[in-house]
Each structure stands twice: as structure tokens, then as C-alpha cells.
Amino acid sequence: MDIISHLTRTVSPAVLGDDHNPAKKNLLEQFYAIFAARLADNQTHDRFANETIARDDQGFYDRVWTEDARRDQIARELAGKHNVDVVAARGLIAMAAPLAYHEIKSLSGTTPVPQFLNENIDSYQRHIPVWATAVLPVGVIAAAPVSTGAHISDTVSTAPLQHEAEKDGSFMKALLPIIGLIILGALAWALLRGCQDKPEPVGMPIVTAQQAANSDGQAVAANMAPASLRITTGENSELYACRMDVGNDTLQSNVMTALTSVFGDAANNCRADIDDNFSIDMPATAQLATILSIFKNVPNASMLVKGDTITVNAADTAALNKLVSDLQAAAPAMTVIAEGPLNEQTEIADSLTASEAAMDNLGQNPDPRDVARALSLQVVNFEVDKALIPDANKALLDRAVKLMEQVPNMTLMIIGHTDKTADAAYNLKLSEERAQAMKAYLVAQGADPSKLMTKGMGETDPIADNTTDQGRFRNRRIEFVVYDETTTANDGLAISNDALDPDLNPLDSDNDDLMPDADDASRGTALDSAANN
């Protein structure tokens, strides 16, 4: 078994993404060999043998090599050998370590990892560079026999291990009976393994738990959306807007830790959509705190971290160019780009295509949250100061009405949002009118009016900056969320109760929010009439 080739085939694409830099690929190959030799040491492996190692646990590498000097030496040596920036090398290594560990553990099956690696040491020993003897436990590299004159290679090869045939024919003849017995034994072992109810996986390609199965054991589509984080700074570089789409609580926690370390308690206002339609991995996690620290220094800026790409924008061109340069230096494994000029027609067309595709993937008996998310993907580009549904959206909305009939128990809240170009009172009124116009159109096409509620948020819930064309375009939007009367909270986007009250005052007397006001005699047993338009 060629462990290095296996890790190169399975782990490297997950770490590098669309980055096809051969130097980084070669760096990872050599790291896998050093990493495997380290895991072959029982004392090292025992430190975390009973832990559940997450695939995005960027601190795992630090627990494998606890000595700072050793970790620094590995990064410097690999970076120098392969002509890769040392900061980039550290990032690649930290991302690769937990993924490689999972793969090695999968390959080992029921065999303890150190034992498995020692039994297969020939498959990675020759990839270990000479300098690595200083960062590996004494005796690990010499644990397996090496032929006379052989040395530990400084080069990296992904070629499968090959063995030359013995030139001495008589010697080979003497070995034939032994080889025959070995083959028979291997066949018997394979037959026995095939009869087991649950054979251990061997050489499985790397997949996340989401891609393997959902909680009901059913197959999950492998083309899930990448996890993402979209944040915006205000005039004083404070956290102005923040949303994340993540696949599980672990990734949310990791992102929140980074946000809190940079923005403090303001990070608690970040809204999260946690759903298994999104990836549980975010390639930028290891460098996220650094990325956020750099981004915070630019006021009125927007940033989208999605997959292996960081897209940024700012009102000041010089500040934007510097931001791109600084982020690329801090996260060389990521692709950092400045957002291009706004092209409304392209944005609208792309959003409708995405919404259609999301509807196509809903299947039978769709989850209401997925329905709401699919509808929210469309851009509804109202004319200035008007609340008329654009013709471009009508075909999709007509389809949505038929889709809603498949989910009769679903109640949706239609929420209107504006940018900040007018005064707050005007924006609030306009957002309410646009949400009502959306409901009116859907009802006219046959939707049940009792299953649709509306709300205007005005400018109070931005998702982008209000200083650029792109930011204002994104803030002018219609959102669909699932309404749950029992919790008065959005099941899909985790909107807080306060967020549903435009003036953020649950004790006001205008009766315009979804929570019971002091003047609400029902104390929440009935929905405020002003909210159910």
C-alpha cells in the first residue's frame, strides 16, 4: 500500500482546492511522510488516541508536535525546499494534519495506527528527508530494514512502490512454493473478510460525514454549498453586519471564536444558518482570526469568505487594494479578489438561476427551511421608490406557488429590506410595501394567504455595506423565512425576536412587532394584527 500516494490523492485536493501549484502539492507529499513517521510513535499517538479529532481541527498539528521549535523547523525546511512562503507552509500543514490523520486511521481499520504505520513503513520511509531526523522520535526512521546503500530520500515521488524481479532464476524457483502458500493465505483472508457483516473500510476516498449519510442514514448530495461568512464593517470599523452559512455547530463555534477574538461581544449579533446543506469545512478557518484582524482595520468594507475564495470591497480604492494585498499575504492558500463593478442584470440572472437550481434539488416532501432558502436566493430588483414585482421574477414565483402546495403545513414570513439612502421612516414604509406586494402576487397566483405573513425591516438588518453600489444592491432585498408561532423565531436563519421588531423595543405601543407588547391583551396567544398583513 502506497500511503503517500493515497494521501496525495485524497487529502491534497481538499487542502489546495483550485490551487494547482505543484510546489505546494510536493510540499504536502513530503509532509505526509514526516507526519506518518511521527504517528508511528506510540507515545505520540497515545496523547490523542482517545480524542475525537475534527477534520477542521487546526490545532491538532500543534498536539502532534508540541515543541514550537520543531513545528517551526518543519515549516521552514519544507517552505525552503519547495520555494513556498513559510506562512503559507504553516497554513497548509495545519489544514492537512487532521485530514491526513482521518485517512490513515481509515486505512488502518481495526489495527492501531502506530502498528499499521510501522507495518507499512516502506511505503513512506523513502519520502522522508534527512533533516527530518531532528523532528522525529529516535529510532522511528530506522525501524524498518533498508537495503544496502539505500538512504532517506530528499525527493518526493508519487509513483506506486515497485519491486524489481530477482535476476537469479534458481532462487525464484525456490521461492515459488512459498509464494503459492502466501497467495492461498491471502485468498482465505479475503474470503473471511468478505463474510463479515461490517468489514472495515480500506482505502476509502476522503468524504465528510455529510457526504456519506445524513442522520437517517440516507445518502446526501456531494455538491453541497460551501460554508461561508459575510461580514461588513461600519464607519468606525465596528462589526456592522455579519452572517454565516455553516454545516454544523462545530464550524459555527470555530468561526464565532475567531469573530469574538477580533470584534468582542459584537460578534454575538452574527446570524447563523446552520444546515447540512452547507459544508462542515471552511478552508480559511486556520487563518480566520488573522484575516478578520486585517479586515477590521478598513472601515465601511465588506468581505465574503466562501470556499477557498475571499471577496472584498471598500469605498476607498487605495484601502481596497491594500486590503487585497494584506489578506493574500496572510492567507496565501486562499484566493483573494476585489469585487468587480456592479452589473445588475448579471446579478439578477445569476440569482434566478441559483434559485431555480435550488428548487430543482428540493425533491419530494421538502424541508420548509430549504424552500425558504431557495426563494431567498432570487434578487427582486424593485424600481426606485416602487413596490411592483419585476417581470423577471414572475415565472419563478409562479413555480413557487405550486411548490408551496407540496408543503401545506409551512408558513412563510416575507421580509422586506432596504438600503440606507433615504431616512429610516421612509425605508421602513417602503420595505413593508414591497413585502406586501410580494404576498399579494403569490396570493393572486393561488397561494394560501393564511400561510404568508409580511414584515418590513427597512434599513435595520443589512447584510452588506451601504457605501458601495454592490453593498446597497445586496441590502435591497426580499427574504423568505419559516415562521414558527410556538417560538416566534426563524427556524432557518435564526432571526432573534428583537430583530423582528423594527424599533427593537418589545414594550412599544405601536403593536407592529411579532412579540407580545405591553398593550397586547393576549400576551402572545394571538399574533399582533399589524404583523399579519
N, C-alpha and C positions, 0 to 999 in steps of 0.2 A: 504494500500500500504506500503510495507516494503522498504523504501528508501535506507537504508543501504545495504540490500541485492542486490538491483538494482545497486547501485554504485559499490559494490564489484564485481558484475558480468560483468559490462561494462567498468568501469574505471581502476580497478586494473590491468587487463591484459595489457592494453595499457601502464601503468606506469612501470610494472615489467617485461614485455616481457617474456623471457625464465627463469627468476629468480623465482623459486618456493619456495623461503624462506618463511615459514609460519609466521615467526616473522614480516617480512615486510608487509605481507598481513594483519595481525592483526593490525599492526600499522596504516595502511591506513583505515581500517574499523573504528577505533576509531576516526581518524582524520575527516572522513566524518561526523560523528555525531557532533563534535565540529564545523566544518565548516558550517553545515546546521543550527545549532543554531545561529551562527553569521549572516548568511544571512537572518535569520528570523527577524532581527532587521531592521526596515525601514530606520533609519538614516544611517546605514552601507550600505545598498543596494543602497540608493539614490546617493551615491558618484560615482557609476559607472553604474547606471541603463541605462544611455543613451549612454554608450560606446559600441563599437564593440569589444568584448573580443576574441582574437585569442586563439585557442586551445593550442598553444605553448607559450602563453604569461607568461613567468616565473616570470614576475614582478607583475602579478595580485595578487598573495598571499600577497605581500607587501602592496597592496592597500586595501586589506580586513582587515588586521591588520596593521595599520600604526605605532603602537608603537613597536620599536625594542625590548624592554624588553619582551613584550607579545609574539612576534614571537619566541624569544629565549627560553622563558619558555615552549612554546608548543613543540618545537623541543626537548628540554632537557627532559621534562616529558615523551613524547612518546618514545624517544630513551631509557630512563632508564626503563620504564615499559616493553618494548618489547625486551630489550637487543640488540638494534641496534645502530651502530655508530651514533653519533649525527650529523656528517656531512652528512652521508647517509640519515638520517631522514629529514634534511632540504631539500635535493635534491628531495626526494620522495614527500614531501609536496608541494614544488614549482611546480612540474610537475603535481601533481594530482589536484591542486586547479582549474585551468581553465577548465580542462576536466570535473570535477565534477560539476562545475557551469553550463556548457552547458547541461549536463544531467538533472540537477534539473530544469533548465529553460525549457527543452523539456517536462519534466513530468508535469510542471505547466500549459503548454498550454497558454491560454489567461488569466489565473489567475496570478496576480502579484506574484513574487517569495516569498516575505515575507508572504503574505497572505496564499499561498499554504503551506509553511513550518509550519506556525502556526496552520493551519487546520489539518496537519498531524504530529504534534509534537510527538504523541505517538509512531510513527514508528522509531524515532531516539533518543528520550529523554533518554531512559533507557540505551543507549550505552555511554552516556556522563559521563566521570569520575568526581569524586568530585572536584579534583584540578582545573578543567576547569572553575569553577565558577569565578575564578580570572581573566580569559581572555575573558569572555563573558559579554555582556551588562547586567546591573542589571535587574532582573526580567524575563530574557529570559527563563531560565530553569524552573522557577516556573509558567510559563504562562499557562500550562495545568494542569488539576487536576490529582493528583497522589493518588492511593488508600492508605488507612491507613496502616502505617508500611512500605510502599514502600520507596526505596532510590535510588539515582542515582548510577547506577552500575559502578564498576571499571573494569568490564569484557567486552569482546566483543563477540557478538553472531551474527551469520548469519542466524539463524533459522527464518522462517517466523513468524510473530506475530500470536499467538494463543489465543483464549478466551475459558475459561472453561465454560461448560454449568451450568446454575443455578440449584442448587440441589432442590430448593423449587418448586415442580411441580405446585402448585396452582398459584404461581407468574408467572411462564412461561405461563400458560393458559391465565392469564390476559393480557399478552403481545402479544398473538398471533394475535388479530385483528390489533394491531399497526404494528407488523412485516409485516402483509399482505399488509397494506397500503404502507409501505416503499418499499416493493418489487414491487408493482404496479407502484409506482412513479419512481423507478429505471428503470423499463422496458420502461416506457413512455419516460424517459430522453434518454435512449439508442437509442430508435427508432428515436427520434428527431435528435440526433447526427448523426445517420446513414444517415439521409436525407440531411445533409449539403453537399454542393458542395466540401468544403475543410475542413474536420474535423481536429481538432488539434491532433498532434501525442501524444500518450500516451505510456510510457514505451518503446520508441524506443531504440534499441541497438545502442551503440556509433559507428558512422561512420564519416568519413571526407567528406567534400563536394565533393572530387574527387570520393569517393566510391559511393556516392549517384547518381551523374549525372555529365556529362560534360556540356560545355557551350551550347550545342544544346539540352540538356535535355535527352540525350541518356545514357543508363547505361554504367558504366565504370567498368572494371575488378577490383576486390578487391585485386588481387595478384600483385599490382604494386610494382616496385622495391623500396627498402628503399632509402631514401636520404643518400648521402654520401659526405665526404670531404676527399681528399687525398692530403697531403702536405709533403714537403721534406725540410730539412734544408741543407745549404751549409757548407763549411769549417769553416766559422766564425759564424755559427748559424743563418745566414740570411735566408730569405724565398727564397728557390731555385726553388721550383716547387709547384703549387697549382691548384687544380681543384675541383669543386663541382658539384654534380648532385642533383638538388632540384626540388620540385613540384610547387613552386610559388615564386613570388618576395618577399613576406614577409619573408619566410625562408631564401632566399638569403641575404636579408638585415640583418637578425639576425646573420647569420654566418659571414657576412662581418664586422659587428660591432665588433664581437669578434676578428676576424683576425686583424682588424685595431688597436684595443686596444693593441695588442701584437706586431705586426710587422710593425705598422705605415703605411706609404704610399706604401710600397712594397706590401701590401695586394691588391692594385688596379690591380695588374697583375694577380690575381687569375681568372682563366677562369671558367665560369659557364654554365652548360647545364640546362636550366630551362624548364621543360616539365611536363605535368600532368601524364606522365608515372612513375614519381617519387613521393614519399611520400611528403606531406607538413609538416610532423613532423620529428624532429630529437631528439631522446631521450636525447642526450648529450648537447642540446642547453643551458640548465641552467648552466652547469659547463664548457662550451666550452672555455671561456676566461681563466679559471684556467688550463684546460687541455693544451691549447696552450702555456701558460706561462711555464709550466713544460717541454713541448716538446722542446721549443725554446732553452733550456739550453744544448741540446745534438746536437753537430754538425754532419753533414752527416748522418742524421737519416730520416726515412720515417714513416709516420703514416696514417692509413686508419680508419676513423670513419664512420661506416656503421651500421645502425640499432642500436642494443644495444651492439655492439662489437667494441672494439678499437684494431687494429692490428698494432704493431710497429716493427721496425727493426733498427739496427745500426751496424756500422762496428766494434765497440768495445763491446765485450761481457759483460764486467762489467758495462759499461754505459747502455747497453740494459736491463740488469737485474734490475738495479736501476730505469730505466725509467718505466718498467712494475710495479714495486712496488709503485713508487710515484703516477702513474696515478690511480692505483687501490685504493689507499688511498684517492685520491682527488675525484674520481667518483665511489664510491662503488656500485652504481646501475648498472654500466656498467661492461661488461666482458672484461678484458684487457689481451691480449695474445701476446707473441713474435712470429714473423713469423718463420715458420719452414724452414728447408733446402729446397733449390730449387729442385723440381722434374719436369723437363721439360716436360716429357711425360704426366704426370698427368695434368699439367697446359694446355698443348695443347689440350688434350682430353676434359677437362672441358670447355675450351673456345669454342670449336667446338659445344659441346652440348648446351651451352648457346646461341650461335649464331643461331643454328637450332631452338631452342625453341622460340627465338625472332622472327624469320621468321614465325614460325607457328602461332604466335599471331598477325600478321600484318593484316589479314583479307582482305576484298576487298577494292580497292582504297586506299592503304596505304599512310600514310604521308611520303613524301621523307625523312624527318628527322629520322623517325623510321627505314626506310630502311637503311640509312647510319649508324645509331647506331647499328643495328643488324649485319651488315657486319663488323663493327669495333670491335665487341666482340671477333672475332676469333684471335688467335695468329698465325701469319705467321712466322714460325721459319726458316728463311733462313740459309743455311750453311754459315760458316765463309767466308767472302770475296766473296760471290757469290750472284747472283740475280736470282736464279731459283726457281719457285714456288714449294713448297713441295707437294708431292703426297697427304699428309694428308688433304690438304685444297681444293683439286680439286673438289671433289664431292659437297662441299658446294658452291664453286664458280660457278659450272655449274648450280646449283639451282638458284644462284643469278642472272645469266643472264636471266633466264625465269622470275624471279621476276621483273627485270628492264623493261621488255616488258609491264608490267602492269602499269607502271608509265612513259609514253612516254615523259612527259614534264620535267622529272627530269634530271638534270645534276650533276654529282658527281665529286668531286676532290679527287684523290687518293694521299695521302701524306705519304712519306717515312720518317722514323726517325731512328736514330742510337743511340748507347750509346757513351761514351766519351773515348773509349780505344785507338783510333787512333787520328791522327791530324785532325783538323777541315775541311780542304780542302778535304781530303780523305773521311771523313764521309759524307760530303755533296754530293760528286760524287756518293758514294755507295747508299745513300738514294734515289737519283734521279733514278739510275739504277733499284732499287727494285720497285719503284713506276711505272716506265715504264714497267717492267716485268709483274706486276700485270695487267696493262691495256692491254698489248699485249695478255695475256692469256684470259682475258674476251672477247676481240675482236675476238680472234680465235674461241671462243665458240658461237659467234653470237651477241655480244653486239655492239651497235652503237658507233663507235669511236668518233663521234662528241659530244656524251654525257658523255665522260670521259676525264678528264684532269689530269695531274700529276704534282707533286711538290716534291722536295727533301728539307727536313729541316735539315738534318744532325743531329748534337747533340744539336741544338739550342732550342728545345722545349721539355725538359724532363718532365716526369710525376713521376719519382722516383729518388732515389739517384743513383750515379754511383760508389759507394764504396762497394756494396754488389752484390752477384750473382743475387739475386731476383730483385734488382733495375735495374741493367743493362739489365736483361731479359725483363723487362717491357718497358724500353726505346727503345729497338729494336722492332719496331712495324710498321704496316701499318694502317693508319686511312682513313676512308671514311667520307667526309663531303659534305653537299649540297652546291653547288656553285650558287650564285645569281649574275648575271652580273650587275644588276642595283645597287647593294650595295657593291659589291666586298667584302662581308663578309660572314662568315659561319652562316647559319640560325640555325644550330643545336648545334654547340659548341662555338659560339660567338668568333671566332678567329678574332683578330684585323687585320687591314690592315698591320700594321707593322710586325705582326707575320708571314705574308705570304711572307715577303721579307727576305731571309736568312741572309743578312748582315744588316738588319734593317735600310737601307738607301734608302728612296724613291726617292732620287735625284741622284742615281748612274748612271753609263753609261753602265752597262753590260746588261741592258734590260732583267733581269731574274725574275723580280717580277710581281705581278698582278696589281699593281697600275701604273698610267702613270708616266714615268720618264721624266726628262728634255729633253731627246733625243727622246721622243715619240711624233711624229708629230700629232698623232690622239688625244692626250690629253685624253686618256681613252675611246674613242669611239670604239677602237679596242683592243682586248686582246693582250698583248705582245706575240709575236710569240714563244719566248723561254719558255713561261709558258704552252703553249698548245701542249705538246709533244704527 
